Amino acid sequence: MLKVKLHAKGIDSKFRMALRVCVEHTLKELGVSKRLRDRLTVSLHLRHHAAEGEAMISEWADRYRPREFRVIIDHHRLTHDEYGREKSETEWAHDVIKTLCHELVHVSDYISGELSWRDSGLLWRGVKHDADTLADYFKLPYEIRAYGMEKGLLISFLDFWKECEERLGF
């Protein structure tokens, strides 16, 4: 069974459950087989970080066949929009989930081997890509893929979560 270890303070139980369900649902949507999902561990940390989100292979995992991952979401960075306006609680929650979906695309890419971590750095399909500027970062092939999929994955999860809430009577 997929293990989701959630490390977060001050997050209510319903949102905690949504985050756990989002990990399973999103990896399924990304085509990670049930057999493989059942062998994965995702440690999800909601805390301050240098970026809004980051997905990495766990330091204890096999870099060549990773099955343990760390995902960090800086939920503090997501409280205001690009114009400085404070987001509503729902907007904030959706942005946290959208960022999680983005990072799970990277997890899926690590699992498939398209994205890999080697001594030379991060490789996409065996090729190292450098990003010296923010503009370069948005041109990285693995970021193009993740940004291109994050909103669709969010919408898919929100539809699924609505069904879960109706079934469970939230």
C-alpha positions in Angstrom: 0.0 0.0 0.0 1.2 3.5 -0.9 2.7 5.1 2.2 2.1 8.9 2.6 3.9 10.3 5.5 2.5 13.8 6.2 4.6 16.3 8.2 2.6 19.5 8.7 1.6 21.7 11.6 -1.6 23.6 12.0 -3.4 21.8 9.1 -6.9 20.5 9.8 -7.7 16.9 9.6 -10.0 17.2 6.5 -7.2 18.9 4.5 -4.7 16.4 5.8 -6.9 13.6 4.4 -7.3 15.5 1.1 -3.5 15.8 0.7 -3.1 12.0 1.3 -5.8 11.2 -1.1 -4.4 13.6 -3.7 -1.0 11.8 -3.7 -2.7 8.4 -4.5 -5.2 9.9 -7.0 -2.6 11.9 -8.8 0.0 9.1 -9.2 -2.8 6.9 -10.5 -3.8 9.7 -13.0 -0.1 9.9 -14.1 -0.2 6.2 -15.0 1.8 4.8 -12.1 0.5 1.2 -11.8 -1.2 0.0 -8.6 1.5 -2.6 -8.2 4.2 0.1 -8.2 2.1 2.6 -6.2 1.8 0.0 -3.5 5.6 0.0 -3.2 6.1 3.7 -2.9 6.7 6.0 0.1 6.1 9.7 -0.2 7.1 11.9 2.7 5.1 15.1 2.3 6.4 18.1 4.2 4.5 21.4 4.5 7.1 23.9 5.8 9.3 26.9 4.9 11.5 26.2 1.9 13.6 28.0 -0.7 11.0 27.4 -3.4 7.2 26.8 -3.5 7.8 23.1 -3.9 10.4 20.5 -4.5 10.3 16.8 -5.2 13.4 14.6 -4.6 14.4 11.1 -4.3 14.8 10.2 -0.6 18.5 10.1 0.5 18.0 6.4 1.5 16.5 5.3 -1.8 18.1 3.6 -4.8 18.8 6.4 -7.3 18.4 4.0 -10.2 15.1 2.5 -9.1 13.7 5.1 -6.6 10.7 4.1 -4.5 11.0 6.6 -1.7 10.5 10.3 -2.2 10.4 13.6 -0.3 8.1 16.3 -1.4 8.3 19.7 0.2 5.6 22.4 -0.2 6.1 25.8 1.2 2.5 26.6 2.0 3.5 29.9 3.6 4.6 31.2 0.1 1.2 30.4 -1.2 -0.9 32.8 1.0 -0.7 35.7 -1.4 -1.1 36.0 -5.2 1.3 37.5 -7.6 -0.1 41.0 -6.9 0.2 40.7 -3.1 -3.5 40.1 -2.5 -4.2 37.6 0.3 -5.9 34.5 -1.0 -9.0 33.0 0.5 -8.7 29.7 2.4 -10.1 27.9 -0.6 -7.7 29.6 -3.1 -4.8 28.8 -0.8 -5.8 25.1 -0.4 -6.2 24.8 -4.2 -2.7 26.3 -4.7 -1.2 23.9 -2.2 -2.8 20.9 -4.0 -1.9 22.3 -7.4 1.7 22.6 -6.2 1.6 19.0 -4.9 0.3 17.8 -8.2 3.2 19.6 -10.0 5.7 17.9 -7.7 4.0 14.5 -8.2 4.6 14.9 -11.9 8.3 15.0 -11.0 7.9 11.9 -8.8 6.3 10.1 -11.7 9.1 11.1 -13.9 11.7 9.8 -11.4 9.8 6.5 -11.3 9.7 6.2 -15.1 13.3 7.1 -15.3 12.7 10.1 -17.5 14.0 12.3 -14.7 17.1 11.0 -12.8 19.5 12.2 -10.3 23.2 11.4 -10.9 26.5 12.7 -9.6 26.5 15.1 -12.6 23.1 16.6 -11.5 19.5 16.3 -12.6 19.0 14.7 -16.0 16.0 14.6 -18.3 16.1 11.6 -20.6 19.8 11.3 -19.9 20.6 14.9 -20.7 21.6 17.6 -18.2 19.9 20.9 -18.7 21.1 24.0 -16.9 19.0 27.0 -15.8 21.0 30.1 -15.1 18.0 32.4 -15.0 14.3 32.1 -14.1 13.4 32.3 -17.8 15.7 29.3 -18.4 14.0 27.4 -15.5 10.7 27.7 -17.2 12.2 26.2 -20.4 13.5 23.0 -18.7 11.6 20.1 -20.3 10.6 18.5 -17.0 9.2 21.9 -15.8 7.3 22.4 -19.0 5.7 19.0 -18.4 4.9 19.6 -14.8 3.5 23.1 -15.3 1.5 21.8 -18.3 -0.1 19.1 -16.2 -0.6 20.7 -12.8 -4.0 22.4 -13.4 -5.5 19.4 -15.2 -4.4 17.2 -12.3 -5.9 19.7 -9.8 -9.2 19.7 -11.6 -9.2 15.9 -11.7 -8.5 15.7 -8.0 -11.1 18.2 -7.1 -13.8 16.3 -9.0 -12.7 13.1 -7.3 -12.6 14.7 -3.9 -16.1 16.1 -4.3 -17.3 12.5 -4.9 -15.4 11.4 -1.8 -17.0 14.1 0.3 -20.5 13.2 -1.0 -19.9 9.5 -0.3 -18.4 10.1 3.2 -20.9 12.8 4.1 -18.5 15.6 4.8 
